[in-house]
Amino acid sequence: MLKVFKYFFEELSINSAEIGELMGFEDEFLPDPFPELIQKGLSEAPNLCNITGGFQIFDSVDIHSNKKTIQIDKQKFSPGKIVMSQLKGATSAALFICTAGTEISSYSQKIQNQDDPLLGYVFDIIGSLAVEKATDKIQEELHTEAKKAGLTISDRYSPGYCEWSVAEQQKLFALLPDNFLGVTLSQSSLMSPIKSLSGIIGLGLGLKQIGYQCNWCNDINCIYGKIKRQKKKQDL
């Protein structure tokens, strides 16, 4: 089963508090000029985001706990012990991709390189939030599909996180249609457009969504990890 979705930016309900939090601020303590910059970013983002996403469900999934591998069709993944522990009850799996498109990243970089690095940073944060929240919606769509079959789903996991090698993006993309949603990989397995996510979600009986567990992972680029580290600094 292959499904594709398109979302308008307004459907994601991104607000200034979320953006401020990713910048390390409490909403009521946003210093100038950030309130104005964030409002400008939110007003312009709908015209800069082309948000699409989708997933393909694979029924041929073999979990080899002793070898710490997951076989999906002809591809064998070694996602590490964290991902393996959360997917060990999966009987099928969904591979997903979601992107906010090229324009918001290009615009962010352009104005950062010109005369407004703070506004460019705001657009960069908005692009990251857009693809994360759109992927939340895709996960909800998958949950609905799974429920029809009497199944539950796991959280989503992506190559490059939770000790899963980013190089295995190549295997993931090999299982999806060519140029799926216009997202491509470099030789170093980085996605283009930059504001894109890909990964796996398990389906089965008794799988659970337990949310982001930042103590599992030290990835410096994860936006949820950034929030955790910032709050930890504030508590010191």
Buried (B, 14 or more C-beta within 10 A) or exposed (E): EEBBBEBEBEEBEBEBBBBBBBBEBEBEEBEEEBBEBBEBBBEBBEEBBBBBBBBBBBEEBEBEEEEBBBBBBEBBBBBBEBBBEBBBBBBBBBBBBBBBBBBBBBBBBEBBEEEBEEBBBBBBBBBBBBBBBBBEBBBEBBBEBBEEEEBBBBBBBBBBBBBBBBEBBEBBBEBBEEEBBBBBBEEEBEBBBBBBBBBBBBBBEEBEEEEBEBEBBEBEEBBBBBBBBBEEEEEE
